[in-house]
Amino acid sequence: MPQQFDNGVSAGTIEGAVWRKSRRSAPGGDCVEIAALEDGGFAVRNSRDPQGPALIYTRAEMVAFIGGAKDGDFDGMVS
């Protein structure tokens, strides 16, 4: 059975996590990193604080978010 994680868990306690960040990330380390979890969900952390809190999302939540980002739903937030 896959290990379950609560939101805000220390990212350093997620054993076996392979963290990935976008190629668009700034060289100064201002990045969000994502790791796939055994249960199909995802953990998200701040790359500047690799032992800090991780937010946990289900696969459906990530699919909705990524789809919205691709569709431009959030473009107005960073322009």
Protein Blocks (a to p, Z undefined) as FASTA:
>chain_A
ZZdddehiafklmghiacdddfkbcfkopacdddddfkopacdddfklmmlccddddfkl
mmmmmmmmmnopmmmmmZZ
